[in-house]
């Protein structure tokens, strides 16, 4: 069965996270996801890589750990995920505590979607050198794994470095919540294979799926241990059926950062695809 998730950039004018979460759980969706941007700079050093320019909800989005906690408290089975958490611009130790805390509060329902970011100005405002963001993200994930799994953790990398320390809580999920690495092929595929528990690619990935699995096997990883989530696919029944046939684990669709009058019809449309695929 192909799992279905919904991503919404929660803002002060969008559908409330508790309201959306209840709707999704009642409709049989597997997960709810929230994007992240700490802020948007007035002047951009790097161009926006998507279509249509920078969206208003990028400026307005709330912190994902807050909104996803609200969603978890309103539900019992719905999984909650960051889509994606921008690791290079976050403090490592504090983020490790946030992840462990939300996994505890949700009783093991957290999915840790991560990405390295595209907005040079945003990243640099957090003190990270843009060209080092990929290395910083890898070291941050490695360091967080130490914090989550050891009573006394230490990490000594080029960009992330700390002496033996103790931090609780530890996550409910063992050894930790799944780390799903987002981005486009082939770069994010390499990162997912190197330190992830799954791949969260955007774009049409029909041709990339077998290549990713071949890359994983060549790197000594079991491709079955790296589930694939199609990120923001079009609402195309034929394509989603193809993803299902390819053995993808999940498809996460985006819906507008708007009130339920705009969101519920989108859920109806996506729900119909879900029902048709998972007959």
N, C-alpha and C positions, 0 to 999 in steps of 0.2 A: 504493500500500500504506500502510495506517495503521500507524505505529510504536507499540509498546507499551512503557511503562516502569513501574517499581515504585518506590514511595517507602516508606521505613521510617525511623522515628526511632531511630537506633542508640543503644543503651544498654548498660550492663554486664550486663544480663540478656536482651538480645535476641539474635537470630541474628547471628553475627559478620559484618561487612561482606564479608570475603573469601569466606565460605561462601555468603552470599546471591548475591554477584556471580557466582561460578562457576555456581551453579544457573541464574541468569538467562541467562547467555551460552549455556549448554548447551541451554536451552529456547527460544532464539530471541528473547528480549526485546532491545530496543534499548538500554535505559538503566536505571540505578539512581540514585535520588535520596535526599538526606538533608535533613531539616528543620533548623532552627536556633532555639535560644533560649540566650542566655548564662546566664540564671538566671530564676527566678520570684520576684517580690517577695512578702513575707508579706501585704501589703495591696495590693489592686488599686485603681487609680484609674479604670480603664476596664473595662467589662464584657467578658467573653469573647464573641466574635461567633459562635462555632460552637455546635453542639448538644451538650448533655450536660456542659457545664462544662469547666474546664481539666483536661486529661488528665495522668496521672502522668508519661508520657514527655516532656512539656514541661519538667518539672523535671529530668529525668534525661538528656536527649539529649547525646551527645558532640559535639565540634566537627566540623562537616561536612567541613572540609578535611582533617582527619586520617582520618576514616572513609572518605571517598571516595578518598583516596590509597591506602589499603589495598585497596579494591575494584579500583582501576585496576591495581595490581601483581599481582593474582590473575587478570587477564583480558587479552585482546589486542584485542578489538573492542568490548566493551561501553562505552557512553558513560556518563559520570558527571556528575551535576548537583546543584546546590544548589536545594532546593525548600522555602522560598526563603531566600537570604542576606539578612539584615536590615541593609541598607545604612546607614540613618540612625544606627545605633549602633556602626558600625565605623570605625576609623581609615582614611582614604582611601589614604594611601601604602602602608601595610602590607597593606591588602586588595588593592591593585593587584599587589603582589609575590606574595601568596598565589595569586591567580588565574593570573598568568603562570607561577608555579612549578608549580602542579598541572597546567596545560596542557602544560608541558614534560615533566613526569614521566609523564603519561598519553599523551604523543605526540599531542596535539591532540584529545583526546576529551572535553574539559570543556565543559559547558553551564552558563552563568552565569544561573541563575534568581534574580531579585531581587524584594524587596518592601519596603514602607515600614513595616510593623509596625502592630500594634493596641494593644500593651500599653504604656500610658502610663508606668507606673512603671518597667518594664524599660528603656524608651528613655531616660527622664530620668536613670536611674542612670548612663548612659553620657555624660551631659553635654549631651544634645541636648534642646532645647526641643520639646515634643511638637507644638505647632502649626506648627513649621518643618520637620517631618520630610520632607514631600514636596519642599520646595525643597532641603533638604540632600541627599536621595537623588538628585535630578536633577543638582545640582552635583557630587556625588561621582562619578556615572557619567561626566559630561563630563570631569572631571579625570582619572579613570582612563584614559579613552581617550587623553588627551594623553600619559600616562606610558607606555602600551603601544605607542604608535605613533611616538614621537619620541625621538631620542637626548638632546635637552635639552628638558625639558617644564616648562611653568609654567601656572598657572591662578589667576585672580583673580575670585572670586565673592564673594557677600555672606557666605556661611557657610563656604566652602572657599577657602583662599587659600594659595598658595605661590609663591616665586620660582623662577627657573630651576634645575632639578635634574636629576640623572641617576640612573636606576634600571634595573637588569637583574635577571633575564632578561626578554626580551620573549616574548609568547605564541607558540606554534607556529602557531596559527590566525591568519590575516591577514584584516583588520587586528587582530582580537582574537576571543576566543571569543564566540559569540552571546549577547547579553543578552536574556533572556526575562523580560518584566515581568509579575509576578503580581498578582492581585487581582480584584475584582468589576467588572462593567460598571456605568456607563460610565467610572468614574474611572481604573481601570488601563488601559483601552483608550486613553484620551488620553495617558497616560504612555508606553505602548508605542509609539504613533505618534510621540511627540515625541522619544524618545531610545533606543528599543529596536530589537531585531532580531527580535522575535517577541512573541506575547502568550500569557500563561499564566493564563487565567481559571478561576475556580471557579464552581460552580453549574451549572444547566442553561443552556447557551448557544446552544441551537438558534435562538432568535429574535435573539440578539445578534450572531451571526456575520455576517449580511449588513449589519447596521448598522455593525459594526466596519470591514468592508471599504469601505463607503461613506464613513465618517469618514476612513479612510486616504487614499482617492482624493481627497477634498475638501481634504485637507491636503497634497496633492502627493506622496504616497508610493504606490508600487506595492503594492497589497494582496498580490500574490504574493510580495513581499519580506518579508512579515511573517507567517510561519507561525504557526498557532494550535495550542496544546497544551491539551487538555481536562484540567483538574486535579481529581483525586479524583472522577471520575464514578462513579455506581453501577454495579454489575456487571450491567448490563442490555444484553443482546445487541441488542435493538431500537434502543435509544438509540445504542449504539456504531456500529451500522450506519448510523444517520442521520448521525452525525458523519463517518463515512467518506464518505458521499455528499455531504456539505457540503464535502469537501476539506480536512478538518483534517489536520494533520501528525502528531499524536501524541496518545495518551491515557495518562495516568499515574495508576495506581491505588495506593491506600494499602493496606498490610497491617499486621498488628499488630506492635507492638514486643515480640516474644515469641520463643521458641525455634522451631526448625524444625518441631516437631510441630504448631505452630499456623500457621506461615507456609507450609509446603509445600502443604497442602490449598488455601490461598488461591491459590497460584501455579497449581495444577491448574485451578481454576475460571476464573481470568483467562486462562490459556493456552488453554482451550477456546474462550473468546470470541475470542481472537486468531486461532485457527485457523479459526473460522467466518466471521470478517469478511474475512480475507485468503485466501480460497479461490483 
